[in-house]
Amino acid sequence: MQKSASTLLRHQIRTFQASRNTTYRSFSTSNDNSLSGRRVFSSVPPVVAVYNDEEAFEEDVKVAFQQQQQQQAAAVAKKKSSKSVPHSNSCAPVVLHQLNDIQKVTRPSAQLLPDGKKKHNANVAIVNQETKELTSPSYILFAGDTNIPVTSVLKIVTPGDDVPSGTWPLFRLLDENGKFRDSSNDGYNPPKTKHVPNMPPTTASHSMIPSTTKHDLNDLRTILKDQCPFQSKEIEQSGLLHPSPHPFPDTSSTNTLLRAHVHMIRLRQMDNILQNAQRQGRISFYMTCRGEESTHIGSASALQSQDTIFAQYREQGTLMWRGFSLDQFTDQCFSNDADLGKGRQMPVHYGCRALNFHTISSPLGTQLPQAVGAAYKLKMDNETLPSEDKKSIAIAYFGDGCGSTTDFHSAMNFAATLSVPIIFFCRNNGYAISTPVQDQYAGDGIVSRGPAYGMASIRVDGNDIFAVHAAVREARAYALHHSAPVLIEAMTYRQGHHSTSDDSSRYRDTKELQSISDTADPLKRLSAFLEEHGWMDDASAAAIRNEERKAVLTSMESAEKRGKPKLTTLFEDVYYDKPGHLIQQERQLMEHIKKYPNQY
């Protein structure tokens, strides 16, 4: 009986944790230190336990079970004395009562051990009840049911390396609280890694930057390297923390980091307004990227202008970073006479030859083999260029659902066997339209497929702009140096609907969405970092949002007033010399319109 009840208790604890919609607390029923977790904050109730190993979790199951048995024994005695109905052997009510006191603990994931048994990863409490601050988590849970170990070490796993055992780690630099993470809490440590703990701010190096050097990226790097010595190399190499040699045209500033912040706000404002425009019938279609902005800006800022981009349909931020204006975005969505695509594409199917951004096409995955072909041409061009600064790569963006297409596998195999300089950038946002990742694949995400093709691979926190930037920077350098492909899986979460044709509330709980928005939003994380260093406050952030909102509205109203492209453009740009059958079709169309002028 004791064994079965204990097993039931363990099962109920983990089953209860499997709900993403619940705020968890420690399952201790008292304010003591009986929990065996590695770290217990018990000065104020409720207790928060941090589990960094399976043994601690199992021990606490025993403690909770013993407490439960005592409570049940007391209840039985009380019922007998009052001649009440004998109590049930079920321990569910007690467990549920205890689990109501659990504070934000991630769900466990199951991994098969050699003997076929399942082992659950450690649970990680991420809220310190004493300081009310998030701590650096050892594991992170995205959409799905797998706890992913976190590493502060940027390591691209190359074909000659051993692949990580268990779940592939996720590279992260910036935690949710806006601070560079403490590497001593890493859930995965590559061999021969020596961690140096972060230093608390001192009087000499306080996180607040003096007003005389406000918004100085060089000073900020110095402070960060002093506070985070383990990450000093990444801090120094980050392009986001270096000023541009020339002012950016859209911000009239050389501050790369603040431009990244502005662009993330601009993206969100543009998405909100153009999505509402579709709801009002002013445009026919739209797709937002809310929650994935760091994958756009972090990756685009690590590329060079000569690199060729093949996007899927949710990467408008990469085009924005390269200089695509709000007028150009809205002209395309309204299909007017200023649209670079001349009204031939659905809204959000952007393209710009001048910015090396290939036009988006709706069919899923078609851009991947095309990108490999372009990368092969770039490989040949790179061999004739004497300067490394002039060499270029291709980058292909796609979602986790695209990983199930035949084009994905063809492109991966072609890229590896042809040894072309390309980055495959997967935005794993948890859902392929309405299909969750649990139903999309049974393996360890997308990144684990890279070694099977003989391809360098890395998994990164897609909500951390600094980590995404670093991963793409290193992947680009590897692709050029080895003339070889790199697979990046950026773990993120799609906060919006798949498109304006979708209602995500029909297949996911709105509480899940709200929880992610509250705790893992990429814009909130970057804003917290800027606030931590005195670069941003609520008033200045609100002013930026208001300014960007007005700019989007102005561009949208202007685009809406413009005329449509001429009908004759319908027959242009396919052939250099217009063939006879197109000439005939054009003539027939014009005669038809002339015959029925009131219908057109």
Backbone torsions as a table, in degrees:
resi	resn	phi	psi	omega
1	MET	NA	-43.9	-178.6
2	GLN	-62.5	-40.5	-178.9
3	LYS	-65.6	-43.8	-178.5
4	SER	-67.9	-37.4	179.0
5	ALA	-68.3	-39.7	177.6
6	SER	-63.4	-41.2	177.9
7	THR	-62.6	-41.5	178.5
8	LEU	-63.4	-40.9	178.4
9	LEU	-60.6	-47.6	-179.9
10	ARG	-60.3	-42.6	-179.8
11	HIS	-63.8	-41.4	-178.6
12	GLN	-68.4	-37.6	177.5
13	ILE	-60.1	-49.1	-176.3
14	ARG	-72.0	-35.4	177.2
15	THR	-64.3	-41.5	179.7
16	PHE	-65.3	-37.2	178.3
17	GLN	-67.5	-20.6	-176.5
18	ALA	-71.7	-6.5	176.0
19	SER	-86.3	118.3	179.8
20	ARG	-72.8	-13.3	-171.3
21	ASN	-93.1	9.5	-174.6
22	THR	-113.5	137.8	171.9
23	THR	-89.0	124.0	-172.0
24	TYR	-100.8	152.4	170.9
25	ARG	-134.1	172.8	179.0
26	SER	-61.4	144.1	179.2
27	PHE	-89.3	24.2	169.4
28	SER	-78.7	136.7	-179.8
29	THR	-94.5	1.1	-179.7
30	SER	-136.1	166.3	-177.8
31	ASN	-95.8	50.5	178.8
32	ASP	-114.1	-176.5	-177.4
33	ASN	-106.0	33.8	-176.7
34	SER	-74.0	-18.1	-179.9
35	LEU	-68.0	143.0	-176.2
36	SER	-97.3	8.4	177.5
37	GLY	-56.7	155.6	-174.7
38	ARG	-61.6	-29.8	-178.2
39	ARG	-139.1	129.5	179.9
40	VAL	-127.8	124.3	175.5
41	PHE	-102.3	103.8	-171.1
42	SER	-122.2	15.5	-178.7
43	SER	-72.7	-28.1	176.7
44	VAL	-132.3	142.1	177.5
45	PRO	-76.6	151.6	-3.7
46	PRO	-82.5	160.4	177.2
47	VAL	-67.3	142.2	174.6
48	VAL	-118.8	119.2	-179.5
49	ALA	-104.6	136.6	175.3
50	VAL	-106.1	116.9	-179.0
51	TYR	-98.6	117.4	178.4
52	ASN	-111.6	2.4	175.9
53	ASP	-153.3	158.1	-176.6
54	GLU	-67.6	-34.2	-177.7
55	GLU	-61.9	-40.1	179.3
56	ALA	-63.0	-41.3	179.3
57	PHE	-62.9	-44.8	-179.3
58	GLU	-64.2	-38.3	179.5
59	GLU	-64.0	-39.7	-179.7
60	ASP	-71.6	-26.5	172.4
61	VAL	-62.9	-41.5	179.1
62	LYS	-63.8	-43.3	179.8
63	VAL	-61.3	-47.2	179.8
64	ALA	-63.2	-36.5	179.3
65	PHE	-65.4	-42.2	178.9
66	GLN	-63.2	-42.7	177.9
67	GLN	-61.5	-39.5	-179.2
68	GLN	-65.6	-42.7	180.0
69	GLN	-61.4	-39.6	177.5
70	GLN	-62.7	-42.7	179.5
71	GLN	-65.1	-40.8	-179.6
72	GLN	-67.3	-39.4	178.7
73	ALA	-62.2	-42.3	178.4
74	ALA	-64.2	-38.6	-180.0
75	ALA	-66.6	-38.3	178.7
76	VAL	-64.2	-44.6	179.7
77	ALA	-61.5	-39.5	-178.9
78	LYS	-67.0	-40.3	-179.2
79	LYS	-68.3	-38.9	179.4
80	LYS	-63.8	-41.3	-178.2
81	SER	-66.7	-28.8	-179.6
82	SER	-98.5	7.5	180.0
83	LYS	54.7	39.9	179.1
84	SER	-89.5	176.9	179.3
85	VAL	-64.8	134.4	178.9
86	PRO	-56.4	145.0	-174.3
87	HIS	-78.0	158.2	-178.6
88	SER	-81.3	153.5	175.8
89	ASN	-73.6	-13.3	-177.8
90	SER	-67.5	136.4	-179.7
91	CYS	-105.6	9.6	-175.2
92	ALA	-58.5	-46.8	-177.9
93	PRO	-59.2	-38.8	-179.4
94	VAL	-66.7	-45.1	-179.1
95	VAL	-61.5	-43.9	-179.5
96	LEU	-62.5	-38.8	178.0
97	HIS	-63.6	-43.6	-179.9
98	GLN	-66.9	-41.0	-176.6
99	LEU	-71.5	-15.8	174.2
100	ASN	-65.2	-14.3	-179.8
101	ASP	-99.5	11.9	-179.3
102	ILE	-85.1	135.9	-174.8
103	GLN	-110.0	104.5	171.9
104	LYS	41.8	70.4	176.1
105	VAL	-112.6	133.8	-177.6
106	THR	-70.9	154.9	-179.0
107	ARG	-72.6	149.7	176.8
108	PRO	-80.3	150.6	174.8
109	SER	-111.2	153.5	-178.5
110	ALA	-102.7	132.4	175.1
111	GLN	-128.0	140.8	179.5
112	LEU	-80.9	128.9	175.4
113	LEU	-88.3	168.0	-179.0
114	PRO	-54.7	-30.5	-178.6
115	ASP	-85.8	4.7	177.1
116	GLY	90.2	-6.6	178.7
117	LYS	-80.1	160.3	178.9
118	LYS	-96.3	138.0	175.2
119	LYS	-121.0	136.0	-178.1
120	HIS	-101.1	135.9	179.1
121	ASN	-64.1	163.0	179.9
122	ALA	-64.7	149.9	174.3
123	ASN	-93.0	147.2	-174.6
124	VAL	-130.0	113.4	172.5
125	ALA	-76.6	136.7	-173.7
126	ILE	-118.0	9.6	178.3
127	VAL	-123.3	123.9	175.7
128	ASN	-89.1	113.0	-175.5
129	GLN	-69.2	-20.9	178.1
130	GLU	-74.0	-46.5	-176.8
131	THR	-96.8	-11.2	-176.6
132	LYS	60.1	25.9	-179.6
133	GLU	-115.4	153.5	173.7
134	LEU	-71.2	142.2	174.4
135	THR	-103.5	164.6	178.9
136	SER	-66.9	113.2	-177.7
137	PRO	-74.9	149.8	176.0
138	SER	-86.0	-28.6	179.3
139	TYR	-132.9	152.9	180.0
140	ILE	-131.7	140.7	177.8
141	LEU	-112.4	121.5	172.5
142	PHE	-103.0	-163.5	174.0
143	ALA	-59.9	140.1	-173.3
144	GLY	112.8	-167.6	-175.0
145	ASP	-129.5	26.5	-178.2
146	THR	-115.1	125.2	171.4
147	ASN	-76.0	124.5	-177.5
148	ILE	-102.9	124.8	178.8
149	PRO	-67.3	142.3	-177.8
150	VAL	-100.7	140.8	173.7
151	THR	-131.1	142.8	176.0
152	SER	-92.2	1.6	-176.1
153	VAL	-99.5	121.6	177.1
154	LEU	-78.2	109.4	-176.3
155	LYS	-139.4	109.9	172.4
156	ILE	-83.3	121.5	-179.9
157	VAL	-79.7	114.1	-176.2
158	THR	-93.5	165.6	-179.3
159	PRO	-56.0	-25.4	179.9
160	GLY	-86.9	-4.1	-178.0
161	ASP	-93.3	157.3	169.3
162	ASP	-74.2	137.6	179.2
163	VAL	-75.7	152.5	179.6
164	PRO	-60.8	142.0	176.7
165	SER	-80.8	146.4	-178.5
166	GLY	73.5	-147.0	-179.3
167	THR	-74.6	135.5	178.7
168	TRP	-60.6	135.0	179.4
169	PRO	-72.5	162.7	-179.9
170	LEU	-116.5	126.0	-179.3
171	PHE	-82.7	130.2	-179.3
172	ARG	-144.8	144.3	175.0
173	LEU	-114.1	-42.1	-172.8
174	LEU	-110.8	125.6	177.4
175	ASP	-82.4	174.3	-176.6
176	GLU	-62.5	-25.8	-178.5
177	ASN	-81.9	5.3	177.6
178	GLY	83.6	14.3	-179.8
179	LYS	-116.9	146.1	174.7
180	PHE	-63.4	132.4	-169.1
181	ARG	-67.6	154.3	174.6
182	ASP	-84.0	111.1	-174.0
183	SER	-65.7	-17.1	-179.7
184	SER	-68.0	-13.8	178.0
185	ASN	-94.5	6.4	-176.8
186	ASP	-57.4	138.0	176.2
187	GLY	-85.0	-11.4	178.1
188	TYR	-141.5	130.4	178.8
189	ASN	-125.7	116.7	174.7
190	PRO	-59.0	156.7	179.9
191	PRO	-56.5	146.6	175.5
192	LYS	63.5	29.7	177.8
193	THR	-94.5	126.0	177.0
194	LYS	-112.9	114.1	-176.6
195	HIS	-88.7	144.0	174.8
196	VAL	-118.3	119.4	-176.5
197	PRO	-64.5	149.8	176.1
198	ASN	-65.1	148.5	179.5
199	MET	-98.2	136.3	176.8
200	PRO	-68.4	150.5	178.8
201	PRO	-58.5	138.7	176.8
202	THR	-112.7	178.0	177.9
203	THR	-61.7	-36.4	-178.6
204	ALA	-75.4	-27.9	-177.8
205	SER	-134.2	64.0	179.2
206	HIS	-75.3	151.5	-177.1
207	SER	-66.1	-23.5	177.9
208	MET	-78.9	125.6	-179.1
209	ILE	-82.1	134.6	178.4
210	PRO	-55.6	147.1	-176.1
211	SER	-61.9	-26.8	-178.3
212	THR	-69.7	-22.4	179.6
213	THR	-121.4	30.4	-177.5
214	LYS	-61.2	135.7	178.2
215	HIS	64.9	27.7	176.2
216	ASP	-94.3	112.7	-176.5
217	LEU	-66.5	-32.8	179.1
218	ASN	-64.9	-42.9	176.9
219	ASP	-65.9	-39.1	-179.2
220	LEU	-63.1	-41.7	178.0
221	ARG	-61.2	-41.5	179.4
222	THR	-60.9	-44.4	-179.8
223	ILE	-65.3	-44.1	-178.8
224	LEU	-64.4	-40.9	179.5
225	LYS	-66.7	-31.9	177.4
226	ASP	-69.8	-40.4	-178.1
227	GLN	-79.7	-30.6	-174.2
228	CYS	-126.6	71.3	-175.4
229	PRO	-61.7	-30.5	-179.4
230	PHE	-64.8	-30.5	-177.7
231	GLN	-101.6	14.5	-174.6
232	SER	-59.4	-36.2	179.8
233	LYS	-66.3	-46.2	180.0
234	GLU	-65.9	-37.8	178.7
235	ILE	-62.6	-42.9	-178.7
236	GLU	-69.4	-33.6	-176.4
237	GLN	-85.6	-14.2	-175.2
238	SER	-66.1	121.3	177.0
239	GLY	-66.0	-23.5	177.9
240	LEU	-68.7	-22.3	-177.8
241	LEU	-103.2	15.5	174.7
242	HIS	-120.3	138.7	177.7
243	PRO	-70.7	151.7	176.1
244	SER	-73.0	144.5	177.9
245	PRO	-65.6	-21.0	179.4
246	HIS	-132.9	149.1	178.7
247	PRO	-60.4	140.4	174.8
248	PHE	-73.4	133.4	-176.7
249	PRO	-60.6	-32.9	-174.4
250	ASP	-87.3	-10.5	177.2
251	THR	-123.9	-10.4	-178.0
252	SER	55.0	34.8	-178.6
253	SER	-142.8	157.2	175.7
254	THR	-96.7	2.1	-175.6
255	ASN	-78.5	104.8	-176.5
256	THR	-67.9	-41.2	-176.5
257	LEU	-66.3	-45.0	179.8
258	LEU	-67.5	-32.7	175.4
259	ARG	-65.1	-40.0	177.2
260	ALA	-60.5	-41.3	179.2
261	HIS	-65.3	-44.1	178.8
262	VAL	-62.4	-42.2	-178.7
263	HIS	-65.7	-35.2	177.4
264	MET	-66.4	-38.8	175.8
265	ILE	-67.7	-42.2	179.8
266	ARG	-61.0	-42.9	177.5
267	LEU	-58.2	-45.6	-176.9
268	ARG	-67.2	-39.9	178.2
269	GLN	-67.0	-43.0	178.5
270	MET	-61.8	-42.8	178.9
271	ASP	-61.9	-45.6	-179.1
272	ASN	-60.5	-46.4	-174.5
273	ILE	-71.7	-44.5	-178.0
274	LEU	-72.8	-29.4	173.3
275	GLN	-65.6	-42.5	176.9
276	ASN	-64.8	-35.0	177.6
277	ALA	-62.5	-37.6	177.2
278	GLN	-67.5	-40.2	178.8
279	ARG	-62.5	-28.6	179.6
280	GLN	-86.0	-1.7	179.4
281	GLY	82.2	14.2	-176.9
282	ARG	-85.7	-28.2	169.8
283	ILE	-131.2	164.2	-170.3
284	SER	-89.1	-20.1	-169.4
285	PHE	-164.4	152.4	173.4
286	TYR	-161.7	154.8	176.1
287	MET	-135.0	127.4	179.1
288	THR	-93.9	166.7	177.0
289	CYS	-126.1	24.4	-176.7
290	ARG	-57.5	129.2	-179.3
291	GLY	94.7	-10.5	-177.7
292	GLU	-118.8	14.2	-174.3
293	GLU	-62.1	-32.6	-178.7
294	SER	-67.5	-30.3	177.0
295	THR	-66.1	-33.5	179.4
296	HIS	-72.0	-60.7	-171.9
297	ILE	-71.0	-38.7	179.0
298	GLY	-62.4	-41.4	-179.2
299	SER	-76.7	-44.8	-177.5
300	ALA	-62.1	-35.8	-178.8
301	SER	-71.9	-14.4	178.8
302	ALA	-95.7	-7.6	179.4
303	LEU	-91.5	169.4	173.6
304	GLN	-106.7	156.4	-174.3
305	SER	-61.8	-25.9	-179.8
306	GLN	-80.9	-9.3	177.8
307	ASP	-71.6	140.0	-175.3
308	THR	-95.2	129.6	-177.3
309	ILE	-105.4	129.2	170.4
310	PHE	-117.4	105.0	-176.7
311	ALA	-95.6	164.9	174.5
312	GLN	-89.8	-82.2	172.8
313	TYR	-162.5	6.6	-179.3
314	ARG	-128.9	40.7	-179.2
315	GLU	-126.6	36.9	-177.3
316	GLN	-61.7	-24.0	179.9
317	GLY	-66.4	-32.3	178.1
318	THR	-65.6	-36.7	178.2
319	LEU	-72.8	-37.5	177.6
320	MET	-62.3	-41.9	-179.4
321	TRP	-61.9	-32.3	-178.8
322	ARG	-79.8	-6.8	174.6
323	GLY	118.1	4.6	176.9
324	PHE	-66.4	125.6	-171.6
325	SER	-86.8	165.1	175.7
326	LEU	-61.4	-35.9	176.7
327	ASP	-61.3	-41.3	-179.4
328	GLN	-69.8	-37.0	176.1
329	PHE	-62.7	-49.0	-176.2
330	THR	-72.5	-33.0	175.5
331	ASP	-60.3	-40.7	179.9
332	GLN	-67.7	-43.4	-177.9
333	CYS	-66.1	-30.2	178.4
334	PHE	-93.6	-1.1	176.0
335	SER	51.0	48.1	-178.8
336	ASN	-94.6	-173.4	-175.0
337	ASP	-72.2	-7.9	175.9
338	ALA	-97.6	-3.3	178.8
339	ASP	-64.4	127.1	-179.7
340	LEU	-62.4	-25.7	178.0
341	GLY	-89.1	2.6	176.7
342	LYS	57.1	34.6	174.3
343	GLY	73.9	14.5	-175.2
344	ARG	-90.6	-7.3	-175.1
345	GLN	-118.1	158.3	170.6
346	MET	-65.1	157.7	172.7
347	PRO	-55.2	151.0	-178.1
348	VAL	70.9	2.9	176.1
349	HIS	-93.1	70.6	-173.5
350	TYR	-77.6	163.8	174.2
351	GLY	-167.2	146.6	179.7
352	CYS	-156.0	108.1	-178.5
353	ARG	-64.3	-37.9	-177.3
354	ALA	-64.5	-26.2	-178.2
355	LEU	-104.1	13.7	178.8
356	ASN	55.5	43.7	-179.5
357	PHE	-122.6	106.3	-177.2
358	HIS	-68.6	143.8	-177.7
359	THR	-61.1	136.5	-178.0
360	ILE	-74.8	142.0	174.2
361	SER	-122.7	147.5	-173.7
362	SER	-69.0	-41.8	-177.1
363	PRO	-56.3	132.9	-172.8
364	LEU	-70.7	126.8	171.3
365	GLY	89.5	-8.3	-176.5
366	THR	-64.7	-23.7	-177.9
367	GLN	-72.9	-18.1	-173.7
368	LEU	-70.6	-54.2	176.3
369	PRO	-65.2	-29.8	175.4
370	GLN	-63.1	-41.1	179.5
371	ALA	-64.5	-35.8	177.6
372	VAL	-64.4	-41.4	177.4
373	GLY	-61.7	-42.6	177.4
374	ALA	-64.2	-40.2	179.6
375	ALA	-63.7	-33.6	178.3
376	TYR	-66.0	-40.5	176.2
377	LYS	-65.4	-39.9	177.9
378	LEU	-64.8	-35.8	177.2
379	LYS	-59.2	-45.3	178.8
380	MET	-66.3	-39.4	178.4
381	ASP	-65.4	-41.2	-177.6
382	ASN	-61.2	-31.0	-179.0
383	GLU	-67.2	-19.6	-178.2
384	THR	-101.1	-4.3	-177.1
385	LEU	-94.3	126.6	-178.3
386	PRO	-76.1	-27.0	-174.6
387	SER	-101.3	133.2	177.3
388	GLU	-64.4	-30.4	-177.9
389	ASP	-65.4	-21.9	-177.8
390	LYS	-92.5	-13.9	-177.9
391	LYS	-73.4	156.1	-173.5
392	SER	-143.1	165.2	177.6
393	ILE	-128.0	172.5	169.1
394	ALA	-109.7	149.6	174.5
395	ILE	-132.1	132.5	-179.2
396	ALA	-118.3	122.3	178.7
397	TYR	-96.2	144.6	176.6
398	PHE	-161.4	165.0	179.1
399	GLY	-99.2	173.7	-178.0
400	ASP	-63.4	-32.3	178.5
401	GLY	-66.6	-31.8	179.1
402	CYS	-65.2	-22.7	178.1
403	GLY	-65.8	-8.9	177.9
404	SER	-98.0	2.8	-179.6
405	THR	-89.4	157.3	177.0
406	THR	-69.2	-30.2	178.3
407	ASP	-61.5	-35.0	178.4
408	PHE	-61.4	-50.2	-176.6
409	HIS	-68.2	-38.3	177.9
410	SER	-62.5	-45.0	-178.1
411	ALA	-64.5	-43.3	-179.8
412	MET	-60.9	-44.9	-177.5
413	ASN	-68.8	-42.2	177.6
414	PHE	-60.6	-45.7	-177.2
415	ALA	-61.8	-41.5	-177.8
416	ALA	-71.7	-43.0	-176.9
417	THR	-74.6	-29.6	178.8
418	LEU	-89.1	-7.7	178.8
419	SER	52.4	66.7	-178.3
420	VAL	-109.0	150.2	179.6
421	PRO	-81.1	95.3	-177.8
422	ILE	-144.6	148.3	171.6
423	ILE	-112.1	124.5	170.0
424	PHE	-94.3	113.4	-174.6
425	PHE	-109.7	106.6	-179.8
426	CYS	-94.9	123.5	171.6
427	ARG	-91.4	97.4	177.6
428	ASN	-87.9	93.2	-175.3
429	ASN	-100.8	12.3	171.9
430	GLY	95.9	-22.7	-175.3
431	TYR	-142.3	135.2	169.1
432	ALA	-103.1	93.1	-165.5
433	ILE	55.9	-107.0	-178.1
434	SER	-101.2	0.2	-177.3
435	THR	-91.0	114.7	178.9
436	PRO	-73.7	161.7	-176.9
437	VAL	-61.8	-26.9	179.3
438	GLN	-61.4	-30.9	179.9
439	ASP	-96.4	-5.2	-176.3
440	GLN	-89.4	-36.6	-179.8
441	TYR	-155.3	157.0	179.0
442	ALA	-103.6	-12.4	-178.7
443	GLY	-86.1	-167.9	-177.5
444	ASP	-87.4	74.0	175.3
445	GLY	65.2	-148.3	-177.6
446	ILE	-100.7	-35.1	-173.0
447	VAL	-61.3	-31.6	-177.2
448	SER	-67.0	-13.4	-179.8
449	ARG	-80.5	-20.3	-176.9
450	GLY	-56.6	-51.5	-178.9
451	PRO	-58.9	-28.9	179.6
452	ALA	-64.3	-26.6	177.8
453	TYR	-95.5	1.3	-175.6
454	GLY	73.2	40.7	-172.8
455	MET	-121.8	138.1	174.3
456	ALA	-64.1	142.7	-172.3
457	SER	-147.6	154.0	176.0
458	ILE	-156.6	145.5	174.5
459	ARG	-110.0	139.2	-173.9
460	VAL	-138.5	153.6	174.8
461	ASP	-74.2	106.8	-177.3
462	GLY	-70.1	-10.3	177.7
463	ASN	-95.7	3.0	179.3
464	ASP	-110.1	104.8	-174.8
465	ILE	-63.6	-33.9	-180.0
466	PHE	-69.7	-40.2	179.7
467	ALA	-68.7	-42.1	178.3
468	VAL	-61.7	-45.1	179.8
469	HIS	-59.5	-45.6	-178.1
470	ALA	-65.1	-42.4	-178.7
471	ALA	-64.2	-43.0	-179.9
472	VAL	-70.1	-37.5	177.5
473	ARG	-59.3	-47.5	-179.1
474	GLU	-70.8	-35.7	178.1
475	ALA	-64.8	-39.7	178.3
476	ARG	-63.8	-44.3	179.3
477	ALA	-62.1	-41.0	179.0
478	TYR	-65.4	-44.8	-177.6
479	ALA	-61.3	-38.9	179.8
480	LEU	-73.4	-44.6	-175.2
481	HIS	-66.6	-39.1	-176.0
482	HIS	-101.7	-4.6	-172.0
483	SER	47.1	60.7	-173.9
484	ALA	-147.9	155.3	-178.7
485	PRO	-80.1	158.1	175.6
486	VAL	-134.8	135.0	176.2
487	LEU	-104.1	125.2	176.0
488	ILE	-116.7	127.7	171.8
489	GLU	-109.4	113.1	179.7
490	ALA	-99.3	112.8	-178.5
491	MET	-82.1	120.6	-177.6
492	THR	-146.2	-162.4	-178.8
493	TYR	-150.8	129.7	179.2
494	ARG	-82.3	107.1	-177.2
495	GLN	-80.5	-24.0	-179.5
496	GLY	-93.8	-179.8	171.9
497	HIS	-68.6	161.6	177.0
498	HIS	-57.6	-44.1	176.3
499	SER	-159.7	-177.2	177.3
500	THR	-72.3	-6.0	174.9
501	SER	-92.9	5.3	-172.2
502	ASP	-122.3	149.7	171.6
503	ASP	-127.1	97.4	-173.6
504	SER	-69.6	-14.1	179.6
505	SER	-69.1	-11.4	-179.9
506	ARG	-82.9	-14.9	-178.9
507	TYR	-132.3	2.1	172.9
508	ARG	-146.4	148.5	-177.5
509	ASP	-73.0	134.9	178.9
510	THR	-64.4	-24.0	176.8
511	LYS	-67.4	-35.1	176.2
512	GLU	-61.5	-46.0	179.2
513	LEU	-61.9	-44.3	-178.9
514	GLN	-65.0	-38.2	179.3
515	SER	-63.2	-44.5	178.6
516	ILE	-64.9	-43.2	-179.7
517	SER	-61.3	-35.7	-178.1
518	ASP	-74.9	-34.6	-169.3
519	THR	-110.7	-22.8	-170.8
520	ALA	-131.4	20.6	-178.7
521	ASP	-70.2	128.0	-176.2
522	PRO	-66.5	-34.5	178.6
523	LEU	-69.1	-40.4	177.1
524	LYS	-63.3	-36.7	-178.9
525	ARG	-66.5	-46.3	178.7
526	LEU	-66.2	-39.2	177.4
527	SER	-61.6	-39.5	178.5
528	ALA	-63.7	-37.7	177.3
529	PHE	-63.3	-45.4	-180.0
530	LEU	-65.6	-37.7	177.8
531	GLU	-67.4	-37.7	179.3
532	GLU	-58.7	-32.8	-177.0
533	HIS	-105.5	17.1	174.1
534	GLY	72.0	19.6	-178.3
535	TRP	-95.0	-10.4	-174.7
536	MET	-153.0	147.8	171.3
537	ASP	-141.1	178.1	-175.1
538	ASP	-60.7	-39.9	-176.9
539	ALA	-67.1	-44.2	-179.2
540	SER	-68.6	-37.6	177.3
541	ALA	-64.3	-40.5	178.4
542	ALA	-65.2	-36.4	178.9
543	ALA	-65.2	-40.0	178.2
544	ILE	-65.1	-44.2	179.2
545	ARG	-60.2	-42.7	-178.7
546	ASN	-66.6	-41.3	179.6
547	GLU	-64.8	-42.7	-180.0
548	GLU	-69.1	-36.4	178.0
549	ARG	-62.2	-43.9	178.6
550	LYS	-63.8	-39.5	-179.8
551	ALA	-64.2	-41.4	179.2
552	VAL	-66.0	-44.1	179.6
553	LEU	-61.2	-41.7	178.6
554	THR	-61.9	-45.4	179.6
555	SER	-66.0	-40.1	-179.6
556	MET	-65.5	-43.4	179.7
557	GLU	-64.2	-37.9	177.5
558	SER	-66.7	-43.1	-179.9
559	ALA	-64.9	-36.5	-177.9
560	GLU	-67.5	-27.5	-177.4
561	LYS	-83.3	-18.4	-177.1
562	ARG	-72.3	156.1	179.0
563	GLY	-77.1	172.2	179.1
564	LYS	-87.6	160.1	177.3
565	PRO	-61.5	152.2	178.5
566	LYS	-65.1	146.7	-179.0
567	LEU	-62.3	-29.4	-178.5
568	THR	-63.2	-23.8	179.5
569	THR	-68.9	-15.0	179.3
570	LEU	-62.3	-25.0	-174.4
571	PHE	-107.9	12.3	-176.5
572	GLU	-107.9	167.0	168.6
573	ASP	74.2	6.9	174.4
574	VAL	-97.9	-48.0	178.1
575	TYR	-114.5	145.7	176.9
576	TYR	-64.0	-46.6	173.0
577	ASP	-109.8	122.6	-175.8
578	LYS	-64.2	120.4	-178.6
579	PRO	-74.0	165.8	-174.6
580	GLY	-60.0	-40.6	-176.8
581	HIS	-66.9	-31.9	176.0
582	LEU	-72.6	-36.8	176.8
583	ILE	-61.2	-42.0	179.2
584	GLN	-64.9	-43.9	-180.0
585	GLN	-64.5	-39.1	178.2
586	GLU	-63.0	-42.8	179.8
587	ARG	-64.2	-41.8	179.6
588	GLN	-64.3	-38.3	178.2
589	LEU	-64.3	-45.4	-178.6
590	MET	-65.5	-38.0	177.8
591	GLU	-66.3	-38.9	178.6
592	HIS	-63.3	-45.2	-179.7
593	ILE	-65.4	-38.3	179.3
594	LYS	-65.0	-34.0	-179.0
595	LYS	-73.9	-33.3	-179.0
596	TYR	-123.8	65.4	-174.4
597	PRO	-65.6	-28.1	-176.6
598	ASN	-76.8	-10.6	-178.8
599	GLN	-93.5	-7.0	-175.9
600	TYR	-131.6	NA	NA
